[in-house]
């Protein structure tokens, strides 16, 4: 999830809802059989990717106090950073709205059009955060937990301003700041509930069109076949259209391919930026230095 908008009354009202739903989810998961964090670490690639077997049953990992506390700390930092940059982003939106080339925001069905436009741009925003290391340095925060529950949805990064420009086409085609903010807000709130193992799969029709808990569990997987898949916000249609869809079949190994094993919010938020700086410093030649910044995560010089 991603958000670079100022807080409003809906955000404030969401707080109690987040608390209540996390408590309810934690209580429900306590009554369910659970697997252990890192239970798939020693599985071979064949075990993680074998498609000859029927889909694995959903067995939750559950909550862990330090992990949840770290996620909430990341949310607090995210809110502070977004407030700090809200004025700059607002001015950019206002300037571009004054130079708009269309007036989609004043047309019939503007609300749905704004939601669709934001969701489309979010797909590319999310995808680029997985494909460019400098952007991944921001988004890796959200993937750093080895658990998957509603608190994971709140594990938000502190450098989202790096991709705020992705959504600037919204004012250019005539969506007001209020319409853009509302579309982003509702997209974000939708994504909250899909961060759960308390829900297995929805009706097949919903699974075909919407981003669901099953689809998003895949996105948080470190299994080889799950890496860089299912980027959609509300609609999974974009992934099917652009070739990044993967269904949930094998049990999901949550976290990173190389986990950082820390609950320190500062390290969670900035460890990849530090790693980039280290790799750039050690690299020989500007081509390789830029490669460590702009190539895919994990890229190495030939």
C-alpha positions as protocol buffer text, in pm:
chain_id: "A"
residue {
  index: 1
  type: UNK
  ca { x: 0 y: 0 z: 0 }
}
residue {
  index: 2
  type: UNK
  ca { x: 104 y: 362 z: -50 }
}
residue {
  index: 3
  type: UNK
  ca { x: -27 y: 697 z: 66 }
}
residue {
  index: 4
  type: UNK
  ca { x: 104 y: 1054 z: 29 }
}
residue {
  index: 5
  type: UNK
  ca { x: -209 y: 1248 z: 130 }
}
residue {
  index: 6
  type: UNK
  ca { x: -288 y: 1455 z: 438 }
}
residue {
  index: 7
  type: UNK
  ca { x: -494 y: 1303 z: 717 }
}
residue {
  index: 8
  type: UNK
  ca { x: -867 y: 1378 z: 727 }
}
residue {
  index: 9
  type: UNK
  ca { x: -1171 y: 1270 z: 926 }
}
residue {
  index: 10
  type: UNK
  ca { x: -1200 y: 934 z: 749 }
}
residue {
  index: 11
  type: UNK
  ca { x: -838 y: 853 z: 835 }
}
residue {
  index: 12
  type: UNK
  ca { x: -899 y: 944 z: 1198 }
}
residue {
  index: 13
  type: UNK
  ca { x: -1215 y: 731 z: 1211 }
}
residue {
  index: 14
  type: UNK
  ca { x: -1020 y: 442 z: 1059 }
}
residue {
  index: 15
  type: UNK
  ca { x: -796 y: 418 z: 1366 }
}
residue {
  index: 16
  type: UNK
  ca { x: -1054 y: 257 z: 1597 }
}
residue {
  index: 17
  type: UNK
  ca { x: -1162 y: 27 z: 1314 }
}
residue {
  index: 18
  type: UNK
  ca { x: -803 y: -89 z: 1263 }
}
residue {
  index: 19
  type: UNK
  ca { x: -765 y: -162 z: 1634 }
}
residue {
  index: 20
  type: UNK
  ca { x: -1096 y: -347 z: 1660 }
}
residue {
  index: 21
  type: UNK
  ca { x: -1039 y: -560 z: 1351 }
}
residue {
  index: 22
  type: UNK
  ca { x: -682 y: -650 z: 1449 }
}
residue {
  index: 23
  type: UNK
  ca { x: -799 y: -760 z: 1794 }
}
residue {
  index: 24
  type: UNK
  ca { x: -1080 y: -964 z: 1639 }
}
residue {
  index: 25
  type: UNK
  ca { x: -845 y: -1124 z: 1388 }
}
residue {
  index: 26
  type: UNK
  ca { x: -588 y: -1208 z: 1656 }
}
residue {
  index: 27
  type: UNK
  ca { x: -857 y: -1366 z: 1875 }
}
residue {
  index: 28
  type: UNK
  ca { x: -991 y: -1572 z: 1585 }
}
residue {
  index: 29
  type: UNK
  ca { x: -645 y: -1690 z: 1480 }
}
residue {
  index: 30
  type: UNK
  ca { x: -571 y: -1807 z: 1834 }
}
residue {
  index: 31
  type: UNK
  ca { x: -839 y: -2071 z: 1791 }
}
residue {
  index: 32
  type: UNK
  ca { x: -698 y: -2192 z: 1460 }
}
residue {
  index: 33
  type: UNK
  ca { x: -413 y: -2438 z: 1397 }
}
residue {
  index: 34
  type: UNK
  ca { x: -103 y: -2233 z: 1317 }
}
residue {
  index: 35
  type: UNK
  ca { x: 233 y: -2291 z: 1159 }
}
residue {
  index: 36
  type: UNK
  ca { x: 557 y: -2137 z: 1280 }
}
residue {
  index: 37
  type: UNK
  ca { x: 732 y: -1832 z: 1142 }
}
residue {
  index: 38
  type: UNK
  ca { x: 1001 y: -1945 z: 898 }
}
residue {
  index: 39
  type: UNK
  ca { x: 856 y: -2295 z: 863 }
}
residue {
  index: 40
  type: UNK
  ca { x: 938 y: -2298 z: 491 }
}
residue {
  index: 41
  type: UNK
  ca { x: 1296 y: -2174 z: 520 }
}
residue {
  index: 42
  type: UNK
  ca { x: 1444 y: -2518 z: 463 }
}
residue {
  index: 43
  type: UNK
  ca { x: 1214 y: -2620 z: 183 }
}
residue {
  index: 44
  type: UNK
  ca { x: 1374 y: -2682 z: -154 }
}
residue {
  index: 45
  type: UNK
  ca { x: 1279 y: -2485 z: -463 }
}
residue {
  index: 46
  type: UNK
  ca { x: 1092 y: -2793 z: -588 }
}
residue {
  index: 47
  type: UNK
  ca { x: 883 y: -2810 z: -271 }
}
residue {
  index: 48
  type: UNK
  ca { x: 797 y: -2440 z: -294 }
}
residue {
  index: 49
  type: UNK
  ca { x: 704 y: -2448 z: -663 }
}
residue {
  index: 50
  type: UNK
  ca { x: 560 y: -2796 z: -730 }
}
residue {
  index: 51
  type: UNK
  ca { x: 233 y: -2752 z: -920 }
}
residue {
  index: 52
  type: UNK
  ca { x: 157 y: -3123 z: -957 }
}
residue {
  index: 53
  type: UNK
  ca { x: -18 y: -3127 z: -618 }
}
residue {
  index: 54
  type: UNK
  ca { x: -355 y: -2967 z: -531 }
}
residue {
  index: 55
  type: UNK
  ca { x: -347 y: -2625 z: -359 }
}
residue {
  index: 56
  type: UNK
  ca { x: -213 y: -2626 z: -4 }
}
residue {
  index: 57
  type: UNK
  ca { x: -463 y: -2565 z: 275 }
}
residue {
  index: 58
  type: UNK
  ca { x: -441 y: -2224 z: 439 }
}
residue {
  index: 59
  type: UNK
  ca { x: -264 y: -2251 z: 775 }
}
residue {
  index: 60
  type: UNK
  ca { x: -205 y: -1907 z: 936 }
}
residue {
  index: 61
  type: UNK
  ca { x: 117 y: -1783 z: 1095 }
}
residue {
  index: 62
  type: UNK
  ca { x: -65 y: -1551 z: 1334 }
}
residue {
  index: 63
  type: UNK
  ca { x: 53 y: -1248 z: 1533 }
}
residue {
  index: 64
  type: UNK
  ca { x: 374 y: -1173 z: 1723 }
}
residue {
  index: 65
  type: UNK
  ca { x: 389 y: -876 z: 1962 }
}
residue {
  index: 66
  type: UNK
  ca { x: 724 y: -731 z: 1851 }
}
residue {
  index: 67
  type: UNK
  ca { x: 633 y: -770 z: 1485 }
}
residue {
  index: 68
  type: UNK
  ca { x: 301 y: -592 z: 1534 }
}
residue {
  index: 69
  type: UNK
  ca { x: 466 y: -315 z: 1737 }
}
residue {
  index: 70
  type: UNK
  ca { x: 718 y: -261 z: 1457 }
}
residue {
  index: 71
  type: UNK
  ca { x: 439 y: -236 z: 1200 }
}
residue {
  index: 72
  type: UNK
  ca { x: 254 y: 23 z: 1408 }
}
residue {
  index: 73
  type: UNK
  ca { x: 574 y: 223 z: 1453 }
}
residue {
  index: 74
  type: UNK
  ca { x: 623 y: 224 z: 1077 }
}
residue {
  index: 75
  type: UNK
  ca { x: 268 y: 355 z: 1034 }
}
residue {
  index: 76
  type: UNK
  ca { x: 337 y: 641 z: 1275 }
}
residue {
  index: 77
  type: UNK
  ca { x: 650 y: 737 z: 1084 }
}
residue {
  index: 78
  type: UNK
  ca { x: 466 y: 714 z: 753 }
}
residue {
  index: 79
  type: UNK
  ca { x: 199 y: 955 z: 874 }
}
residue {
  index: 80
  type: UNK
  ca { x: 461 y: 1203 z: 994 }
}
residue {
  index: 81
  type: UNK
  ca { x: 650 y: 1195 z: 663 }
}
residue {
  index: 82
  type: UNK
  ca { x: 332 y: 1229 z: 457 }
}
residue {
  index: 83
  type: UNK
  ca { x: 225 y: 1532 z: 658 }
}
residue {
  index: 84
  type: UNK
  ca { x: 566 y: 1689 z: 604 }
}
residue {
  index: 85
  type: UNK
  ca { x: 541 y: 1650 z: 225 }
}
residue {
  index: 86
  type: UNK
  ca { x: 169 y: 1718 z: 188 }
}
residue {
  index: 87
  type: UNK
  ca { x: 221 y: 2087 z: 110 }
}
residue {
  index: 88
  type: UNK
  ca { x: 473 y: 2022 z: -167 }
}
residue {
  index: 89
  type: UNK
  ca { x: 257 y: 1756 z: -327 }
}
residue {
  index: 90
  type: UNK
  ca { x: -50 y: 1976 z: -296 }
}
residue {
  index: 91
  type: UNK
  ca { x: 122 y: 2266 z: -474 }
}
residue {
  index: 92
  type: UNK
  ca { x: 233 y: 2038 z: -758 }
}
residue {
  index: 93
  type: UNK
  ca { x: -122 y: 1908 z: -795 }
}
residue {
  index: 94
  type: UNK
  ca { x: -266 y: 2260 z: -801 }
}
residue {
  index: 95
  type: UNK
  ca { x: -17 y: 2376 z: -1063 }
}
residue {
  index: 96
  type: UNK
  ca { x: -85 y: 2081 z: -1292 }
}
residue {
  index: 97
  type: UNK
  ca { x: -460 y: 2112 z: -1245 }
}
residue {
  index: 98
  type: UNK
  ca { x: -430 y: 2469 z: -1372 }
}
residue {
  index: 99
  type: UNK
  ca { x: -272 y: 2329 z: -1691 }
}
residue {
  index: 100
  type: UNK
  ca { x: -513 y: 2036 z: -1730 }
}
residue {
  index: 101
  type: UNK
  ca { x: -579 y: 1900 z: -2077 }
}
residue {
  index: 102
  type: UNK
  ca { x: -918 y: 1748 z: -1991 }
}
residue {
  index: 103
  type: UNK
  ca { x: -1197 y: 1784 z: -1736 }
}
residue {
  index: 104
  type: UNK
  ca { x: -1276 y: 1425 z: -1638 }
}
residue {
  index: 105
  type: UNK
  ca { x: -1347 y: 1537 z: -1283 }
}
residue {
  index: 106
  type: UNK
  ca { x: -1655 y: 1730 z: -1396 }
}
residue {
  index: 107
  type: UNK
  ca { x: -1798 y: 1456 z: -1617 }
}
residue {
  index: 108
  type: UNK
  ca { x: -2076 y: 1214 z: -1517 }
}
residue {
  index: 109
  type: UNK
  ca { x: -1936 y: 918 z: -1325 }
}
residue {
  index: 110
  type: UNK
  ca { x: -1630 y: 1118 z: -1217 }
}
residue {
  index: 111
  type: UNK
  ca { x: -1604 y: 930 z: -886 }
}
residue {
  index: 112
  type: UNK
  ca { x: -1577 y: 589 z: -1054 }
}
residue {
  index: 113
  type: UNK
  ca { x: -1346 y: 727 z: -1321 }
}
residue {
  index: 114
  type: UNK
  ca { x: -1114 y: 870 z: -1056 }
}
residue {
  index: 115
  type: UNK
  ca { x: -1113 y: 537 z: -870 }
}
residue {
  index: 116
  type: UNK
  ca { x: -1030 y: 349 z: -1189 }
}
residue {
  index: 117
  type: UNK
  ca { x: -758 y: 596 z: -1289 }
}
residue {
  index: 118
  type: UNK
  ca { x: -595 y: 583 z: -944 }
}
residue {
  index: 119
  type: UNK
  ca { x: -606 y: 203 z: -941 }
}
residue {
  index: 120
  type: UNK
  ca { x: -440 y: 188 z: -1284 }
}
residue {
  index: 121
  type: UNK
  ca { x: -165 y: 429 z: -1179 }
}
residue {
  index: 122
  type: UNK
  ca { x: -124 y: 242 z: -852 }
}
residue {
  index: 123
  type: UNK
  ca { x: -53 y: -79 z: -1043 }
}
residue {
  index: 124
  type: UNK
  ca { x: 241 y: 87 z: -1219 }
}
residue {
  index: 125
  type: UNK
  ca { x: 355 y: 267 z: -905 }
}
residue {
  index: 126
  type: UNK
  ca { x: 359 y: -66 z: -722 }
}
residue {
  index: 127
  type: UNK
  ca { x: 523 y: -253 z: -1008 }
}
residue {
  index: 128
  type: UNK
  ca { x: 802 y: 1 z: -1047 }
}
residue {
  index: 129
  type: UNK
  ca { x: 873 y: -25 z: -675 }
}
residue {
  index: 130
  type: UNK
  ca { x: 956 y: -389 z: -734 }
}
residue {
  index: 131
  type: UNK
  ca { x: 1151 y: -333 z: -1057 }
}
residue {
  index: 132
  type: UNK
  ca { x: 1376 y: -39 z: -965 }
}
residue {
  index: 133
  type: UNK
  ca { x: 1605 y: -80 z: -666 }
}
residue {
  index: 134
  type: UNK
  ca { x: 1590 y: 283 z: -552 }
}
residue {
  index: 135
  type: UNK
  ca { x: 1210 y: 254 z: -536 }
}
residue {
  index: 136
  type: UNK
  ca { x: 1229 y: -93 z: -382 }
}
residue {
  index: 137
  type: UNK
  ca { x: 1435 y: 63 z: -102 }
}
residue {
  index: 138
  type: UNK
  ca { x: 1112 y: 239 z: -3 }
}
residue {
  index: 139
  type: UNK
  ca { x: 868 y: -48 z: -60 }
}
residue {
  index: 140
  type: UNK
  ca { x: 1080 y: -324 z: 98 }
}
residue {
  index: 141
  type: UNK
  ca { x: 955 y: -195 z: 433 }
}
residue {
  index: 142
  type: UNK
  ca { x: 608 y: -328 z: 360 }
}
residue {
  index: 143
  type: UNK
  ca { x: 744 y: -673 z: 272 }
}
residue {
  index: 144
  type: UNK
  ca { x: 981 y: -706 z: 565 }
}
residue {
  index: 145
  type: UNK
  ca { x: 749 y: -892 z: 803 }
}
residue {
  index: 146
  type: UNK
  ca { x: 761 y: -1271 z: 806 }
}
residue {
  index: 147
  type: UNK
  ca { x: 399 y: -1274 z: 917 }
}
residue {
  index: 148
  type: UNK
  ca { x: 82 y: -1179 z: 737 }
}
residue {
  index: 149
  type: UNK
  ca { x: -206 y: -1019 z: 922 }
}
residue {
  index: 150
  type: UNK
  ca { x: -393 y: -691 z: 936 }
}
residue {
  index: 151
  type: UNK
  ca { x: -106 y: -522 z: 1118 }
}
residue {
  index: 152
  type: UNK
  ca { x: 114 y: -599 z: 817 }
}
residue {
  index: 153
  type: UNK
  ca { x: -107 y: -366 z: 612 }
}
residue {
  index: 154
  type: UNK
  ca { x: -1 y: -84 z: 844 }
}
residue {
  index: 155
  type: UNK
  ca { x: 374 y: -148 z: 799 }
}
residue {
  index: 156
  type: UNK
  ca { x: 414 y: 152 z: 573 }
}
residue {
  index: 157
  type: UNK
  ca { x: 736 y: 301 z: 430 }
}
residue {
  index: 158
  type: UNK
  ca { x: 885 y: 640 z: 505 }
}
residue {
  index: 159
  type: UNK
  ca { x: 1002 y: 745 z: 157 }
}
residue {
  index: 160
  type: UNK
  ca { x: 684 y: 732 z: -51 }
}
residue {
  index: 161
  type: UNK
  ca { x: 758 y: 1078 z: -188 }
}
residue {
  index: 162
  type: UNK
  ca { x: 1000 y: 909 z: -430 }
}
residue {
  index: 163
  type: UNK
  ca { x: 704 y: 802 z: -644 }
}
residue {
  index: 164
  type: UNK
  ca { x: 444 y: 1070 z: -575 }
}
residue {
  index: 165
  type: UNK
  ca { x: 493 y: 1186 z: -934 }
}
residue {
  index: 166
  type: UNK
  ca { x: 327 y: 868 z: -1065 }
}
residue {
  index: 167
  type: UNK
  ca { x: -14 y: 1007 z: -969 }
}
residue {
  index: 168
  type: UNK
  ca { x: 33 y: 1352 z: -1123 }
}
residue {
  index: 169
  type: UNK
  ca { x: -160 y: 1258 z: -1439 }
}
residue {
  index: 170
  type: UNK
  ca { x: -472 y: 1278 z: -1220 }
}
residue {
  index: 171
  type: UNK
  ca { x: -480 y: 1662 z: -1208 }
}
residue {
  index: 172
  type: UNK
  ca { x: -362 y: 1683 z: -1568 }
}
residue {
  index: 173
  type: UNK
  ca { x: -678 y: 1509 z: -1689 }
}
residue {
  index: 174
  type: UNK
  ca { x: -900 y: 1720 z: -1465 }
}
residue {
  index: 175
  type: UNK
  ca { x: -943 y: 1548 z: -1131 }
}
residue {
  index: 176
  type: UNK
  ca { x: -945 y: 1791 z: -842 }
}
residue {
  index: 177
  type: UNK
  ca { x: -724 y: 1753 z: -537 }
}
residue {
  index: 178
  type: UNK
  ca { x: -1027 y: 1634 z: -338 }
}
residue {
  index: 179
  type: UNK
  ca { x: -1120 y: 1372 z: -597 }
}
residue {
  index: 180
  type: UNK
  ca { x: -763 y: 1247 z: -620 }
}
residue {
  index: 181
  type: UNK
  ca { x: -730 y: 1233 z: -243 }
}
residue {
  index: 182
  type: UNK
  ca { x: -1056 y: 1043 z: -203 }
}
residue {
  index: 183
  type: UNK
  ca { x: -961 y: 789 z: -472 }
}
residue {
  index: 184
  type: UNK
  ca { x: -625 y: 726 z: -305 }
}
residue {
  index: 185
  type: UNK
  ca { x: -782 y: 706 z: 39 }
}
residue {
  index: 186
  type: UNK
  ca { x: -1044 y: 449 z: -59 }
}
residue {
  index: 187
  type: UNK
  ca { x: -789 y: 246 z: -255 }
}
residue {
  index: 188
  type: UNK
  ca { x: -568 y: 233 z: 54 }
}
residue {
  index: 189
  type: UNK
  ca { x: -856 y: 139 z: 285 }
}
residue {
  index: 190
  type: UNK
  ca { x: -962 y: -139 z: 49 }
}
residue {
  index: 191
  type: UNK
  ca { x: -616 y: -291 z: 68 }
}
residue {
  index: 192
  type: UNK
  ca { x: -624 y: -306 z: 448 }
}
residue {
  index: 193
  type: UNK
  ca { x: -861 y: -603 z: 475 }
}
residue {
  index: 194
  type: UNK
  ca { x: -682 y: -819 z: 218 }
}
residue {
  index: 195
  type: UNK
  ca { x: -380 y: -850 z: 450 }
}
residue {
  index: 196
  type: UNK
  ca { x: -520 y: -1148 z: 636 }
}
residue {
  index: 197
  type: UNK
  ca { x: -504 y: -1524 z: 670 }
}
residue {
  index: 198
  type: UNK
  ca { x: -843 y: -1529 z: 838 }
}
residue {
  index: 199
  type: UNK
  ca { x: -1007 y: -1537 z: 492 }
}
residue {
  index: 200
  type: UNK
  ca { x: -924 y: -1816 z: 250 }
}
residue {
  index: 201
  type: UNK
  ca { x: -1080 y: -1755 z: -91 }
}
residue {
  index: 202
  type: UNK
  ca { x: -1383 y: -1555 z: -201 }
}
residue {
  index: 203
  type: UNK
  ca { x: -1646 y: -1643 z: -461 }
}
residue {
  index: 204
  type: UNK
  ca { x: -1480 y: -1734 z: -796 }
}
residue {
  index: 205
  type: UNK
  ca { x: -1627 y: -1424 z: -964 }
}
residue {
  index: 206
  type: UNK
  ca { x: -1468 y: -1197 z: -703 }
}
residue {
  index: 207
  type: UNK
  ca { x: -1137 y: -1383 z: -734 }
}
residue {
  index: 208
  type: UNK
  ca { x: -1137 y: -1321 z: -1109 }
}
residue {
  index: 209
  type: UNK
  ca { x: -1183 y: -945 z: -1083 }
}
residue {
  index: 210
  type: UNK
  ca { x: -1076 y: -814 z: -742 }
}
residue {
  index: 211
  type: UNK
  ca { x: -755 y: -817 z: -546 }
}
residue {
  index: 212
  type: UNK
  ca { x: -836 y: -1058 z: -263 }
}
residue {
  index: 213
  type: UNK
  ca { x: -658 y: -1194 z: 45 }
}
residue {
  index: 214
  type: UNK
  ca { x: -552 y: -1498 z: -160 }
}
residue {
  index: 215
  type: UNK
  ca { x: -405 y: -1287 z: -441 }
}
residue {
  index: 216
  type: UNK
  ca { x: -229 y: -1052 z: -203 }
}
residue {
  index: 217
  type: UNK
  ca { x: -79 y: -1332 z: 4 }
}
residue {
  index: 218
  type: UNK
  ca { x: 95 y: -1431 z: -317 }
}
residue {
  index: 219
  type: UNK
  ca { x: 230 y: -1078 z: -352 }
}
residue {
  index: 220
  type: UNK
  ca { x: 389 y: -1103 z: -7 }
}
residue {
  index: 221
  type: UNK
  ca { x: 548 y: -1438 z: -84 }
}
residue {
  index: 222
  type: UNK
  ca { x: 919 y: -1506 z: -119 }
}
residue {
  index: 223
  type: UNK
  ca { x: 849 y: -1830 z: -307 }
}
residue {
  index: 224
  type: UNK
  ca { x: 1028 y: -1815 z: -645 }
}
residue {
  index: 225
  type: UNK
  ca { x: 702 y: -1826 z: -843 }
}
residue {
  index: 226
  type: UNK
  ca { x: 544 y: -1555 z: -628 }
}
residue {
  index: 227
  type: UNK
  ca { x: 816 y: -1290 z: -658 }
}
residue {
  index: 228
  type: UNK
  ca { x: 702 y: -968 z: -828 }
}
residue {
  index: 229
  type: UNK
  ca { x: 343 y: -1079 z: -886 }
}
residue {
  index: 230
  type: UNK
  ca { x: -8 y: -944 z: -818 }
}
residue {
  index: 231
  type: UNK
  ca { x: 55 y: -570 z: -797 }
}
residue {
  index: 232
  type: UNK
  ca { x: -310 y: -461 z: -821 }
}
residue {
  index: 233
  type: UNK
  ca { x: -473 y: -236 z: -561 }
}
residue {
  index: 234
  type: UNK
  ca { x: -846 y: -302 z: -592 }
}
residue {
  index: 235
  type: UNK
  ca { x: -857 y: -480 z: -927 }
}
residue {
  index: 236
  type: UNK
  ca { x: -650 y: -788 z: -1007 }
}
residue {
  index: 237
  type: UNK
  ca { x: -748 y: -726 z: -1371 }
}
residue {
  index: 238
  type: UNK
  ca { x: -435 y: -517 z: -1433 }
}
residue {
  index: 239
  type: UNK
  ca { x: -210 y: -810 z: -1342 }
}
residue {
  index: 240
  type: UNK
  ca { x: -396 y: -1040 z: -1577 }
}
residue {
  index: 241
  type: UNK
  ca { x: -379 y: -779 z: -1852 }
}
residue {
  index: 242
  type: UNK
  ca { x: -6 y: -705 z: -1811 }
}
residue {
  index: 243
  type: UNK
  ca { x: 116 y: -1058 z: -1736 }
}
residue {
  index: 244
  type: UNK
  ca { x: 199 y: -1034 z: -1365 }
}
residue {
  index: 245
  type: UNK
  ca { x: -77 y: -1252 z: -1219 }
}
residue {
  index: 246
  type: UNK
  ca { x: 1 y: -1564 z: -1016 }
}
residue {
  index: 247
  type: UNK
  ca { x: -258 y: -1775 z: -827 }
}
residue {
  index: 248
  type: UNK
  ca { x: -205 y: -1899 z: -472 }
}
residue {
  index: 249
  type: UNK
  ca { x: -120 y: -2270 z: -492 }
}
residue {
  index: 250
  type: UNK
  ca { x: 179 y: -2358 z: -272 }
}
residue {
  index: 251
  type: UNK
  ca { x: 193 y: -2235 z: 86 }
}
residue {
  index: 252
  type: UNK
  ca { x: 330 y: -1880 z: 106 }
}
residue {
  index: 253
  type: UNK
  ca { x: 673 y: -1811 z: 253 }
}
residue {
  index: 254
  type: UNK
  ca { x: 629 y: -1456 z: 382 }
}
residue {
  index: 255
  type: UNK
  ca { x: 903 y: -1197 z: 401 }
}
residue {
  index: 256
  type: UNK
  ca { x: 1208 y: -1124 z: 188 }
}
residue {
  index: 257
  type: UNK
  ca { x: 1441 y: -1352 z: -2 }
}
residue {
  index: 258
  type: UNK
  ca { x: 1702 y: -1230 z: 250 }
}
residue {
  index: 259
  type: UNK
  ca { x: 1524 y: -1136 z: 571 }
}
residue {
  index: 260
  type: UNK
  ca { x: 1661 y: -857 z: 788 }
}
residue {
  index: 261
  type: UNK
  ca { x: 1555 y: -1008 z: 1124 }
}
residue {
  index: 262
  type: UNK
  ca { x: 1497 y: -683 z: 1310 }
}
residue {
  index: 263
  type: UNK
  ca { x: 1213 y: -499 z: 1480 }
}
residue {
  index: 264
  type: UNK
  ca { x: 1397 y: -165 z: 1479 }
}
residue {
  index: 265
  type: UNK
  ca { x: 1179 y: 81 z: 1283 }
}
residue {
  index: 266
  type: UNK
  ca { x: 1473 y: 289 z: 1159 }
}
residue {
  index: 267
  type: UNK
  ca { x: 1649 y: -16 z: 1022 }
}
residue {
  index: 268
  type: UNK
  ca { x: 1326 y: -147 z: 870 }
}
residue {
  index: 269
  type: UNK
  ca { x: 1268 y: 186 z: 699 }
}
residue {
  index: 270
  type: UNK
  ca { x: 1618 y: 257 z: 571 }
}
residue {
  index: 271
  type: UNK
  ca { x: 1824 y: -64 z: 556 }
}
residue {
  index: 272
  type: UNK
  ca { x: 1798 y: -95 z: 178 }
}
residue {
  index: 273
  type: UNK
  ca { x: 1905 y: 266 z: 124 }
}
residue {
  index: 274
  type: UNK
  ca { x: 2212 y: 189 z: 336 }
}
residue {
  index: 275
  type: UNK
  ca { x: 2280 y: -124 z: 127 }
}
residue {
  index: 276
  type: UNK
  ca { x: 2252 y: 78 z: -194 }
}
residue {
  index: 277
  type: UNK
  ca { x: 2501 y: 334 z: -63 }
}
residue {
  index: 278
  type: UNK
  ca { x: 2742 y: 54 z: 29 }
}
residue {
  index: 279
  type: UNK
  ca { x: 2714 y: -112 z: -314 }
}
residue {
  index: 280
  type: UNK
  ca { x: 2756 y: 219 z: -498 }
}
residue {
  index: 281
  type: UNK
  ca { x: 3064 y: 300 z: -293 }
}
residue {
  index: 282
  type: UNK
  ca { x: 3224 y: -36 z: -372 }
}
residue {
  index: 283
  type: UNK
  ca { x: 3128 y: -51 z: -740 }
}
residue {
  index: 284
  type: UNK
  ca { x: 3381 y: 33 z: -1010 }
}
residue {
  index: 285
  type: UNK
  ca { x: 3272 y: 273 z: -1283 }
}
residue {
  index: 286
  type: UNK
  ca { x: 2967 y: 495 z: -1311 }
}
residue {
  index: 287
  type: UNK
  ca { x: 2773 y: 238 z: -1514 }
}
residue {
  index: 288
  type: UNK
  ca { x: 2791 y: -12 z: -1232 }
}
residue {
  index: 289
  type: UNK
  ca { x: 2726 y: 251 z: -967 }
}
residue {
  index: 290
  type: UNK
  ca { x: 2409 y: 359 z: -1147 }
}
residue {
  index: 291
  type: UNK
  ca { x: 2314 y: -4 z: -1196 }
}
residue {
  index: 292
  type: UNK
  ca { x: 2301 y: -56 z: -820 }
}
residue {
  index: 293
  type: UNK
  ca { x: 2055 y: 233 z: -800 }
}
residue {
  index: 294
  type: UNK
  ca { x: 1837 y: 191 z: -1106 }
}
residue {
  index: 295
  type: UNK
  ca { x: 1847 y: -179 z: -1199 }
}
residue {
  index: 296
  type: UNK
  ca { x: 1626 y: -445 z: -1044 }
}
residue {
  index: 297
  type: UNK
  ca { x: 1681 y: -543 z: -680 }
}
residue {
  index: 298
  type: UNK
  ca { x: 1952 y: -807 z: -661 }
}
residue {
  index: 299
  type: UNK
  ca { x: 2126 y: -686 z: -976 }
}
residue {
  index: 300
  type: UNK
  ca { x: 2503 y: -734 z: -990 }
}
residue {
  index: 301
  type: UNK
  ca { x: 2760 y: -622 z: -1248 }
}
residue {
  index: 302
  type: UNK
  ca { x: 2855 y: -883 z: -1507 }
}
